[in-house]
Amino acid sequence: MANVLFYIALILIWIMLLYHMFLMQGGYMHFRSFEKVIPEWEKNMKDLPTVSIFIPAHNEEVVIHQTLTAMSRLYYPKELLEVIVINDNSSDRTGEIAQKFADKYPFIRVLETKPPNKGKGKSSALNEALANSTGEIICVYDADNTPESKAVWYLVMGLINDPKAAAMVGKFRVINAAQTWLTRFINIETICFQWMAQGGRWKWFKVATIPGTNFAIRRYIIEGLGGWDVKALAEDTELTIRVYNQGHHIRFFPKAITWEQEPETLGVWWKQRTRWARGNQYVVLKFLKQITTLKRKRIIFDLFYFFFTYFLFFFGVILSNVLFIINLFYDLQLSIGNVAIALWILAFLLFLGEVMITLSIEKNEMNRKNFFYVIFMYFTYSQMWIVLVISSLYQEIKRMIFKEEVKWYKTERFSQSDQGGKKDEKK
């Protein structure tokens, strides 16, 4: 019996490892080719659409000044632009700081949420802004983001030149990557997620996932879908499923870049990532129940990917770890002991190779320091995710059983110097 369980664990783990290797190859190919269309696309940037930028903000006084400074520098006709800071039940100086920008820049305004949306979370705040905006294109940025000056320009460019795309997704980089060992891990994770997952899935399957920030979506699409799901903790993934099920596609265009702040302490990281994990688990459980009614086979494939990631893969890892620990104290008579060791070493080398190749895509990331961080990350940060996913799954099932209300958890911010302009200069 122990051998059968161990085989099951190995199969689940290796399916995911080989799939991510496949995605890494696709992501690297996308990196080598995605900019080739830009010279031709630039020619069509004439009759530009109006754009509304939504910035949900709940107690964001630490970062909102930096974010709005970046918004004031955007390379887009200001008469076609409206930046809406959605001040959602803040008890600090968020509204005051945002209003100073609104007084200075006519295209920036502050929107105070009202019942029933007030204090209900990001999705409710976005729905409030949708009802009080006019742009043909809707862009969303988190309150800690400092987009590069042409980020919105490139998102709109993608939508203009790809009429079948419902949404355009840019990439995000970590602005505080050098602050702590944790932010260094997150920086590596972020780069790999985008280029392995987003780039690879777009290259091979023409599928991309809407993130929580730095994306643009056509107004008539989001209005036709009834706005954002207020019950979803991961409103971005949930929206992705609905967009694809309507027959549209989402394009990953990494020329649009934003810099965002990441958690600098374990406590903040745990709360943020738990919300993400619970949100994705909610999406999987929600749409698996509707799988027979989903219209698009492509998104069914992606749904199974999320199911495999947040359920089967972690089940395989947990099962493997439990058997390994038990075998240390009690001989389970595993018949593939030496083979298992060889496979574990191969898996580690595969992880190391994939990550380092992916890091080579970004300037200054392929270095000796990051090489050692990747090794350390495998034994620490990657293992922390196992515990986190178990905890989040328990919380999400509990919430669904007892029908608990979804609450906004605002990620704690840390004071940073204004680096938005500096990042632009480096590009």
BELCORQUI-V789240 format. One record per residue. N is the residue number from 1. RES is the residue in one small letter. SS is DSSP state (@ for helix, = for strand, . for the rest). Layout:
BEGIN
[[N/RES/SS] [N/RES/SS]]
END
This chain:
BEGIN
[[1/m/.] [2/a/@] [3/n/@] [4/v/@] [5/l/@] [6/f/@] [7/y/@] [8/i/@] [9/a/@] [10/l/@] [11/i/@] [12/l/@] [13/i/@] [14/w/@] [15/i/@] [16/m/@] [17/l/@] [18/l/@] [19/y/@] [20/h/@] [21/m/@] [22/f/@] [23/l/@] [24/m/@] [25/q/@] [26/g/@] [27/g/@] [28/y/@] [29/m/@] [30/h/@] [31/f/@] [32/r/@] [33/s/@] [34/f/@] [35/e/@] [36/k/@] [37/v/@] [38/i/@] [39/p/@] [40/e/@] [41/w/@] [42/e/@] [43/k/.] [44/n/.] [45/m/.] [46/k/.] [47/d/.] [48/l/.] [49/p/.] [50/t/.] [51/v/=] [52/s/=] [53/i/=] [54/f/=] [55/i/=] [56/p/=] [57/a/=] [58/h/.] [59/n/.] [60/e/.] [61/e/.] [62/v/.] [63/v/.] [64/i/@] [65/h/@] [66/q/@] [67/t/@] [68/l/@] [69/t/@] [70/a/@] [71/m/@] [72/s/@] [73/r/.] [74/l/.] [75/y/.] [76/y/.] [77/p/.] [78/k/@] [79/e/@] [80/l/@] [81/l/=] [82/e/=] [83/v/=] [84/i/=] [85/v/=] [86/i/=] [87/n/=] [88/d/.] [89/n/.] [90/s/.] [91/s/.] [92/d/.] [93/r/.] [94/t/@] [95/g/@] [96/e/@] [97/i/@] [98/a/@] [99/q/@] [100/k/@] [101/f/@] [102/a/@] [103/d/@] [104/k/@] [105/y/.] [106/p/.] [107/f/.] [108/i/=] [109/r/=] [110/v/=] [111/l/=] [112/e/=] [113/t/.] [114/k/.] [115/p/.] [116/p/.] [117/n/.] [118/k/.] [119/g/.] [120/k/.] [121/g/.] [122/k/@] [123/s/@] [124/s/@] [125/a/@] [126/l/@] [127/n/@] [128/e/@] [129/a/@] [130/l/@] [131/a/@] [132/n/.] [133/s/.] [134/t/.] [135/g/.] [136/e/.] [137/i/=] [138/i/=] [139/c/=] [140/v/=] [141/y/.] [142/d/.] [143/a/.] [144/d/.] [145/n/.] [146/t/=] [147/p/=] [148/e/.] [149/s/.] [150/k/.] [151/a/@] [152/v/@] [153/w/@] [154/y/@] [155/l/@] [156/v/@] [157/m/@] [158/g/@] [159/l/@] [160/i/@] [161/n/@] [162/d/.] [163/p/.] [164/k/.] [165/a/=] [166/a/=] [167/a/=] [168/m/=] [169/v/=] [170/g/=] [171/k/=] [172/f/=] [173/r/=] [174/v/=] [175/i/.] [176/n/.] [177/a/.] [178/a/.] [179/q/.] [180/t/.] [181/w/@] [182/l/@] [183/t/@] [184/r/@] [185/f/@] [186/i/@] [187/n/@] [188/i/@] [189/e/@] [190/t/@] [191/i/@] [192/c/@] [193/f/@] [194/q/@] [195/w/@] [196/m/@] [197/a/@] [198/q/@] [199/g/@] [200/g/@] [201/r/@] [202/w/@] [203/k/@] [204/w/@] [205/f/@] [206/k/.] [207/v/.] [208/a/.] [209/t/.] [210/i/.] [211/p/.] [212/g/.] [213/t/.] [214/n/.] [215/f/=] [216/a/=] [217/i/=] [218/r/=] [219/r/@] [220/y/@] [221/i/@] [222/i/@] [223/e/@] [224/g/@] [225/l/.] [226/g/.] [227/g/.] [228/w/.] [229/d/.] [230/v/.] [231/k/.] [232/a/.] [233/l/.] [234/a/.] [235/e/@] [236/d/@] [237/t/@] [238/e/@] [239/l/@] [240/t/@] [241/i/@] [242/r/@] [243/v/@] [244/y/@] [245/n/@] [246/q/.] [247/g/.] [248/h/.] [249/h/=] [250/i/=] [251/r/=] [252/f/=] [253/f/=] [254/p/=] [255/k/=] [256/a/=] [257/i/=] [258/t/=] [259/w/=] [260/e/=] [261/q/.] [262/e/.] [263/p/.] [264/e/.] [265/t/.] [266/l/@] [267/g/@] [268/v/@] [269/w/@] [270/w/@] [271/k/@] [272/q/@] [273/r/@] [274/t/@] [275/r/@] [276/w/@] [277/a/@] [278/r/@] [279/g/@] [280/n/@] [281/q/@] [282/y/@] [283/v/@] [284/v/@] [285/l/@] [286/k/@] [287/f/@] [288/l/@] [289/k/.] [290/q/.] [291/i/.] [292/t/.] [293/t/.] [294/l/.] [295/k/.] [296/r/.] [297/k/@] [298/r/@] [299/i/@] [300/i/@] [301/f/@] [302/d/@] [303/l/@] [304/f/@] [305/y/@] [306/f/@] [307/f/@] [308/f/@] [309/t/@] [310/y/@] [311/f/@] [312/l/@] [313/f/@] [314/f/@] [315/f/@] [316/g/@] [317/v/@] [318/i/@] [319/l/@] [320/s/@] [321/n/@] [322/v/@] [323/l/@] [324/f/@] [325/i/@] [326/i/@] [327/n/@] [328/l/@] [329/f/@] [330/y/.] [331/d/.] [332/l/.] [333/q/.] [334/l/.] [335/s/.] [336/i/.] [337/g/@] [338/n/@] [339/v/@] [340/a/@] [341/i/@] [342/a/@] [343/l/@] [344/w/@] [345/i/@] [346/l/@] [347/a/@] [348/f/@] [349/l/@] [350/l/@] [351/f/@] [352/l/@] [353/g/@] [354/e/@] [355/v/@] [356/m/@] [357/i/@] [358/t/@] [359/l/@] [360/s/.] [361/i/.] [362/e/.] [363/k/.] [364/n/.] [365/e/.] [366/m/.] [367/n/.] [368/r/@] [369/k/@] [370/n/@] [371/f/@] [372/f/@] [373/y/@] [374/v/@] [375/i/@] [376/f/@] [377/m/@] [378/y/@] [379/f/@] [380/t/.] [381/y/@] [382/s/@] [383/q/@] [384/m/@] [385/w/@] [386/i/@] [387/v/@] [388/l/@] [389/v/@] [390/i/@] [391/s/@] [392/s/@] [393/l/@] [394/y/@] [395/q/@] [396/e/@] [397/i/@] [398/k/@] [399/r/@] [400/m/@] [401/i/@] [402/f/@] [403/k/.] [404/e/.] [405/e/.] [406/v/.] [407/k/.] [408/w/.] [409/y/.] [410/k/.] [411/t/.] [412/e/.] [413/r/.] [414/f/.] [415/s/.] [416/q/.] [417/s/.] [418/d/.] [419/q/.] [420/g/@] [421/g/@] [422/k/@] [423/k/@] [424/d/@] [425/e/@] [426/k/@] [427/k/.]]
END
